């Protein structure tokens, strides 16, 4: 049976900050006094797929140069990029952050220094090159985390602790389990503040369409107070699936640039972390994942959240790259290999059968490109009949698979 799905378009709130370059310039101008003429300034940039990150970084670099200081880019990625400086430079390049385009050199190393000071119960590290600079500017998106929830999740605080702390910090913090993320990160950030190295953070919030909604330059001493408020803003602007109850969710691709765990647990309602309570919604009986994004470079972390994957996805996995990430996080469930289907159609049939007996034409099927792209979605007839006025149905239902059992491409590249 070749299930037919309707293509729908969801509408979400769409706050936007306007001109990105002008906004960055306005925000950073207030804090230009943070870098004196001749100062060597590290601009910390992470590995996530942030909208307009090349423009944002270039603008900050230009402003540092105009102040007479000397900026350079430092990757703040923890253990990403296979835990190597070369891998992290490659990730920056994919985001358009190269010396010729940005106007500042990239200085990448996995070497760290342990910060001195009062013992807080865990070691705190910083990239040696950044530590030896005259100050650090943090640039990062603030959003709900994929592993835990707390006052500080994914943002400037975590970037300073784990991103700038490299692989050493990732291993250290994750050795405390989930409490290490929720409790040790703010404690460690306080110690980093005491070093005097953090000048300010440029916090970015995106809307449900992966567009920049808000940009704010935050002085170092105010980051701990302000970031939770921006996290609440990000949470209010997250996209979501069109319904809460789903039999089979088909995900065309997962990848590290899409989510830190390949597919966002905040969207699919699955954490797969021992000792952590699973989300109450959405309620999805089976997940089929078809492919791995090219920009994930073989890191298929998160495939363990699926029930079925394809042979195509499995063959694209670089286990060495993925295991570097997992050795740091210790979330072993997330890299377990699900059932491997030889085609999308075979995988879907198995996923649907695993849901138990369902009355014909009552199957609740949702298909998405990835967990970042939820404006255009496909749904089965049982779901389309209950959608509200905020959803547009684009034409008649179409078959999911071609004559070779592969998913028919319906999502724009």
ZIVEN-V88070 format. One record per residue. RES is the residue in three letters. OMEGA is omega in degrees with one decimal (none if undefined). NEAR is the number of other C-alpha atoms within 8 Angstrom. D_CENTER is the distance of its C-alpha to the mean C-alpha in Angstrom with 2 decimals. Layout:
# ZIVEN-V88070
res: [RES RES]
omega: [OMEGA OMEGA]
near: [NEAR NEAR]
d_center: [D_CENTER D_CENTER]
This chain:
# ZIVEN-V88070
res: [UNK UNK UNK UNK UNK UNK UNK UNK UNK UNK UNK UNK UNK UNK UNK UNK UNK UNK UNK UNK UNK UNK UNK UNK UNK UNK UNK UNK UNK UNK UNK UNK UNK UNK UNK UNK UNK UNK UNK UNK UNK UNK UNK UNK UNK UNK UNK UNK UNK UNK UNK UNK UNK UNK UNK UNK UNK UNK UNK UNK UNK UNK UNK UNK UNK UNK UNK UNK UNK UNK UNK UNK UNK UNK UNK UNK UNK UNK UNK UNK UNK UNK UNK UNK UNK UNK UNK UNK UNK UNK UNK UNK UNK UNK UNK UNK UNK UNK UNK UNK UNK UNK UNK UNK UNK UNK UNK UNK UNK UNK UNK UNK UNK UNK UNK UNK UNK UNK UNK UNK UNK UNK UNK UNK UNK UNK UNK UNK UNK UNK UNK UNK UNK UNK UNK UNK UNK UNK UNK UNK UNK UNK UNK UNK UNK UNK UNK UNK UNK UNK UNK UNK UNK UNK UNK UNK UNK UNK UNK UNK UNK UNK UNK UNK UNK UNK UNK UNK UNK UNK UNK UNK UNK UNK UNK UNK UNK UNK UNK UNK UNK UNK UNK UNK UNK UNK UNK UNK UNK UNK UNK UNK UNK UNK UNK UNK UNK UNK UNK UNK UNK UNK UNK UNK UNK UNK UNK UNK UNK UNK UNK UNK UNK UNK UNK UNK UNK UNK UNK UNK UNK UNK UNK UNK UNK UNK UNK UNK UNK UNK UNK UNK UNK UNK UNK UNK UNK UNK UNK UNK UNK UNK UNK UNK UNK UNK UNK UNK UNK UNK UNK UNK UNK UNK UNK UNK UNK UNK UNK UNK UNK UNK UNK UNK UNK UNK UNK UNK UNK UNK UNK UNK UNK UNK UNK UNK UNK UNK UNK UNK UNK UNK UNK UNK UNK UNK UNK UNK UNK UNK UNK UNK UNK UNK UNK UNK UNK UNK UNK UNK UNK UNK UNK UNK UNK UNK UNK UNK UNK UNK UNK UNK UNK UNK UNK UNK UNK UNK UNK UNK UNK UNK UNK UNK UNK UNK UNK UNK UNK UNK UNK UNK UNK UNK UNK UNK UNK UNK UNK UNK UNK UNK UNK UNK UNK UNK UNK UNK UNK UNK UNK UNK UNK UNK UNK UNK UNK UNK UNK UNK UNK UNK UNK UNK UNK UNK UNK UNK UNK UNK UNK UNK UNK UNK UNK UNK UNK UNK UNK UNK UNK UNK UNK UNK UNK UNK UNK UNK UNK UNK UNK UNK UNK UNK UNK UNK UNK UNK UNK UNK UNK UNK UNK UNK UNK UNK UNK UNK UNK UNK UNK UNK UNK]
omega: [177.2 -179.0 176.5 -179.5 173.9 172.8 179.8 175.5 179.0 175.8 178.5 171.5 -172.5 176.0 178.0 -174.0 -178.7 -178.0 -175.0 -176.9 179.6 -179.5 177.7 -179.0 179.7 -177.6 -175.5 -179.5 -179.5 -174.2 -178.4 178.6 -179.6 179.5 -177.4 176.1 179.4 -179.1 176.6 -170.5 175.8 176.9 -174.2 -177.5 -176.1 -170.2 -176.8 178.9 -175.8 -179.4 175.0 -175.0 179.6 176.8 -177.7 -179.1 -179.5 180.0 177.7 179.2 -179.8 -179.3 175.7 178.5 -179.8 177.9 179.6 178.5 -175.0 -178.2 167.3 -179.6 174.3 176.5 178.4 -167.0 -179.0 -178.1 -178.9 -177.4 -178.2 177.9 -179.6 177.8 178.6 179.1 -179.1 175.3 179.0 178.2 176.9 -179.0 179.2 178.4 179.5 -178.2 175.9 -172.8 -176.0 -177.5 -173.9 -179.6 178.0 178.9 174.7 180.0 -173.4 176.6 174.7 -179.3 -177.8 169.5 174.1 -177.0 178.6 176.3 -176.6 178.3 179.0 178.2 174.7 177.9 178.5 -174.6 170.6 173.7 -174.2 -178.2 178.0 -178.8 -178.5 175.2 178.3 178.3 -175.3 170.9 178.1 174.0 -179.5 173.0 176.6 -176.2 174.3 -177.4 -179.0 -175.9 -172.9 174.6 -178.4 -178.9 178.1 -178.8 179.1 -176.9 -176.6 -177.4 -179.7 177.6 -179.3 -175.0 -174.8 -179.6 179.4 179.6 175.2 -177.0 -178.6 179.9 178.6 179.3 -177.2 -176.5 -178.3 178.1 177.4 -178.3 -178.6 178.6 177.6 179.5 -175.6 -173.2 -173.9 -178.0 178.4 176.1 -179.7 180.0 176.8 179.0 177.2 176.9 -178.9 177.8 -179.4 -174.7 -177.4 179.4 175.8 176.4 173.4 -177.4 -178.3 174.9 -179.7 177.1 -176.6 -179.6 179.2 177.5 -179.0 179.8 -174.2 175.5 -177.5 174.2 -173.8 175.9 -175.2 -175.7 -179.6 -175.1 -177.9 178.9 -172.5 -174.6 179.1 178.5 177.1 175.0 176.3 177.6 179.9 -178.3 179.2 -175.9 178.9 173.4 177.0 175.9 -173.6 -179.8 -178.4 -176.4 -174.7 173.7 -179.9 171.4 176.3 177.8 -176.3 -177.3 170.0 179.0 -177.4 179.4 177.3 178.6 178.5 178.3 173.2 173.8 -169.7 177.3 177.0 179.5 -173.3 177.4 176.8 178.4 -177.5 174.0 -177.0 179.0 179.4 177.4 178.5 177.1 -179.2 178.7 -4.9 -179.1 -175.3 -177.4 -177.2 178.7 173.5 175.7 -174.3 -171.4 179.1 -178.5 -179.7 -176.4 174.2 176.4 175.0 179.9 -176.8 177.0 -176.4 -179.9 177.3 174.8 179.9 174.5 -179.4 171.6 179.2 174.5 178.4 179.3 -177.4 -178.6 -179.8 -174.8 169.5 -173.9 178.3 180.0 -178.4 -175.7 173.2 179.1 -175.1 176.7 178.0 -175.5 -177.9 176.3 -169.8 -178.3 -171.7 178.0 173.9 -176.2 176.9 174.0 -179.1 178.0 -177.9 178.8 176.2 -177.7 178.3 179.5 179.3 -179.4 179.7 -180.0 -179.5 178.4 -178.2 -179.6 -176.9 -178.0 179.1 177.8 179.2 -179.1 176.5 -179.4 -179.4 -174.2 174.1 175.6 177.9 175.7 176.3 -174.3 172.2 -170.8 -173.9 174.9 177.1 -173.9 171.7 -179.8 177.6 -177.5 -179.3 179.6 -175.1 -178.7 -176.2 -177.8 -177.8 -174.8 -179.5 -178.4 177.6 176.6 -174.3 173.9 -176.8 177.3 -179.1 177.5 179.1 -169.0 172.6 -174.8 176.3 177.8 178.1 177.5 175.1 -177.8 178.3 -177.2 178.9 177.0 none]
near: [2 6 7 9 13 15 13 12 11 12 7 9 7 9 6 9 10 5 6 11 9 7 11 14 11 8 11 11 8 7 10 10 6 7 11 9 7 7 11 11 15 14 13 13 13 12 12 9 7 7 8 8 8 10 9 11 12 11 11 11 14 9 12 14 10 7 10 10 14 10 13 13 12 13 16 15 15 14 14 11 13 12 13 11 10 8 11 16 11 9 10 13 9 8 9 8 11 10 9 6 8 11 9 10 9 11 9 11 9 10 7 12 9 8 11 4 5 4 6 7 4 9 10 12 14 14 14 10 11 11 11 6 11 10 15 14 13 14 14 13 12 15 11 11 8 11 8 9 9 6 6 14 15 12 13 16 14 14 15 13 16 15 16 15 17 18 12 10 15 15 11 10 14 13 9 9 9 9 8 12 12 14 8 11 14 12 9 12 12 8 11 14 11 7 8 8 12 13 11 14 15 13 15 13 14 14 16 12 12 10 9 14 12 9 13 9 12 11 10 10 6 8 13 9 7 9 13 10 8 10 13 8 9 14 9 6 12 8 11 6 8 6 7 9 8 13 12 16 13 13 14 11 11 18 18 14 11 14 14 11 12 14 14 13 11 8 11 11 13 9 11 11 9 6 4 7 4 8 8 6 7 13 9 13 8 14 14 15 15 13 11 13 9 7 8 11 8 12 12 15 14 12 15 13 11 12 11 15 17 15 10 10 12 9 6 8 11 10 8 7 12 15 8 11 13 12 8 11 10 9 10 7 10 13 13 8 7 10 7 11 11 9 11 13 10 10 15 11 8 9 14 11 8 7 11 6 5 7 6 5 6 8 10 13 13 12 11 14 11 12 14 10 10 15 9 11 13 11 14 14 12 10 11 10 6 6 9 5 5 7 10 8 9 8 6 6 10 7 10 10 13 9 5 5 10 10 9 8 4 4 6 3 2]
d_center: [35.57 33.19 31.36 31.15 28.30 28.28 25.72 24.73 22.94 21.42 21.83 19.59 20.27 19.47 19.83 19.52 20.43 22.83 23.41 20.43 22.73 25.35 23.04 21.65 25.30 26.57 24.14 24.51 28.27 28.84 27.60 29.20 31.68 29.07 29.80 33.45 35.11 34.85 31.92 29.35 25.88 22.59 19.64 16.45 13.46 10.07 8.28 5.20 6.88 8.49 11.66 14.78 13.52 16.63 18.93 17.65 18.04 21.34 22.69 22.10 23.73 26.63 27.26 27.41 29.82 31.89 32.38 33.92 31.25 29.68 25.88 23.84 20.17 18.79 15.53 13.78 11.57 13.32 14.06 11.71 13.88 16.20 17.03 19.18 19.71 20.42 17.16 15.27 17.69 17.06 13.33 14.56 17.26 15.15 13.72 17.40 17.68 21.00 24.06 26.20 23.86 22.64 26.01 25.14 25.09 22.16 23.14 21.12 22.24 21.19 24.26 23.95 26.51 26.88 27.39 30.87 31.91 32.32 31.17 28.42 28.31 25.58 25.31 23.27 22.47 21.74 21.50 25.22 25.16 23.30 25.67 28.64 27.74 29.22 26.00 22.21 20.19 16.56 14.26 10.80 8.96 9.90 8.43 9.18 7.99 7.81 10.96 13.23 14.49 16.62 17.71 14.92 11.39 8.33 10.35 13.47 15.13 12.68 12.29 16.08 16.63 14.39 13.02 16.61 18.16 16.95 17.56 20.45 18.57 15.92 18.99 20.93 18.64 17.61 21.37 21.91 19.84 17.93 20.39 19.24 15.84 17.46 20.65 20.56 17.73 19.78 22.94 21.68 20.51 24.04 25.49 23.45 24.78 28.24 27.96 28.11 25.67 22.99 24.39 21.87 18.25 17.05 14.72 12.92 12.40 11.63 13.66 13.40 14.07 11.10 13.85 14.50 16.34 17.16 17.57 19.38 20.84 21.43 24.13 23.24 25.55 23.99 20.29 20.81 22.63 20.63 16.96 17.58 19.09 16.19 13.92 16.60 16.48 12.79 13.62 16.67 14.99 12.53 13.74 15.34 17.44 21.05 22.70 22.36 24.54 23.76 25.67 23.50 19.99 19.65 16.27 17.04 14.12 11.09 9.14 6.83 6.09 5.53 3.43 4.42 7.49 8.03 8.68 7.62 10.65 11.05 12.02 14.06 15.64 15.47 14.47 16.89 17.34 21.03 22.55 19.87 21.07 19.38 18.41 21.48 19.98 19.41 22.00 21.39 24.08 22.70 19.62 20.25 17.68 19.35 17.47 14.93 13.49 15.45 12.71 11.53 15.02 16.12 13.44 13.52 12.16 11.98 15.07 17.02 15.68 17.72 21.51 22.34 20.93 22.95 24.85 23.07 19.68 21.42 23.24 20.11 18.81 19.26 19.93 20.49 17.05 15.47 17.97 17.30 13.89 15.72 18.68 16.70 14.91 18.00 16.32 18.75 18.70 15.37 16.98 20.26 21.48 22.22 25.29 25.37 26.96 28.73 27.69 25.52 28.71 29.63 26.26 26.44 30.05 29.31 26.39 28.70 31.63 29.67 29.46 33.25 35.91 34.86 37.45 37.39 35.50 33.84 30.75 27.53 25.17 21.90 20.21 16.89 15.49 11.91 10.00 8.97 12.68 14.93 17.71 19.70 20.13 23.06 25.04 28.36 31.56 31.53 28.38 29.37 32.58 30.95 28.46 29.25 30.10 26.57 25.96 27.69 28.98 29.29 32.36 33.64 31.92 31.33 31.23 27.88 29.21 31.40 34.57 32.78 30.48 27.32 25.10 26.50 24.11 23.79 20.49 20.65 18.99]
